[in-house]
Amino acid sequence: MAETVTPAVAEPAPPGSTRRERTGWYLYDWANSAFQTTVITVFLGPFLTTVTELAAGCELGADRCDGVVHPLGIRIAAGSYYPYLISLSVFLTVFVLPVIGAIADRSAHKKRLLAAAAFTGAGATIAFAFVTGERYLLGGALFLVANISFGAAVVVYNSFLPQLGGPDDRDAISSRGWAIGYLGGGLLLALNLVAVTALSEEGNAQRTLDLARWSIVSAGVWWAAFTLLPLRWLRERPPVAVPLGGGNVLTDGFRQLGRTLREVKAYPLTLFFLLAFLVFNDGIQTVITLASQYGTEELRLEQSTLIVTILLVQFLAFGGALALGALARRIGAWKTVLLSLVLWTGVIIAAFRLPAEAPVPFMILGGCIGLVLGGSQALSRSLFSQLIPAGKEGEYYGFYEISDKGTSWLGPLAFGLVFQLTSSYRVGLVSLLIFFVVGFALLAAVPMRRAIIAAGNTPPRVL
């Protein structure tokens, strides 16, 4: 059951937090959502899969490819290369992101960290201009750099959230950030839709592949350009966490990470929530990441259909994020997220039953995804902010980001393994149901009010 907290005076917004600063924070979501939407959700899966199939000896434009490639001498089905690559990128982030978060907590220059990660990721995305022919290994390496940098930047970005509002404000602030991000990602995707529609040629598969590559490049340019505004408007603040010794931020980041891992039992409820999030959000991210591959390879839909559907998802998600944020003010964010997981389970079942070569049902399902997508993620982020001890925001968001935007690993791994064993994308999709069922059960077991108090924070009025 949802817990209702005895009314209390809410913590005021942190000193110095301004509307301009919050707007700057929202705009980084506008900037980086281009990577999430144009690259991860729409173009990269089909693009890199096609490049891999070419390297496996398949013909460009073939309906089905059973070829294999051998990166580093490992035999991999061409259709499994991209899901495996996602899992590898997340495996690497397990070691990178918590350290980045610990460094951010001890640095008085968070904006510099944000800039370094964002521009590195954007640069790697722009470099996809050189992924031509059969260069699937180059594409895989660039994706690893871009996705890890994307996650690192989001860790630093999320660590600003507690500075922008008190506990009763964060659900709304987080939801607005997600909503504005969907608008930004949707706008660039709309521009790419116009380009693909105007410039594609019927029967010219190479032209379609080239348009996908340049659409990916455009996301890198967008990401870099719009990151300049948050860097200008966000404010630096003295770190709450103090150096552990020597004053070297990098060294202290590693030391603090080790200390936190040793003291993990001090906040067991926070970590229990994190476990629940890692499970159910892994399923959400896998659906987002592999939807375009499922649409092209299993449902045999045109690239333009996928773009229109994702565009529909983006703009409906803008309203969905705000609507679920409003619902959270009435019934609590925790209960709202649980409701969204029930709806996600229905989405997976419906996706399994979708007929091939039928764009309208696919678009309708995409609309349903849009209504629950933004709210489930935005409210999870704000809920987690309540469970973090003061001064450890970056570090804890480093663990959180392991399964946040575009970074899931168990889901793609399960999907890839099932496809390798069955050659069926539909069966692979069904394997994702376990993430939503288990995630729901774990989240429902978290005593949120007690967890927030245990972390030393004041609970919001309604959970």
Summary of the structure (lengths in Angstrom):
residues: 463
radius of gyration: 21.2
end to end distance: 10.2
largest distance: 66.1
contacts: 1749
relative contact order: 0.17
helix: 75%
strand: 1%
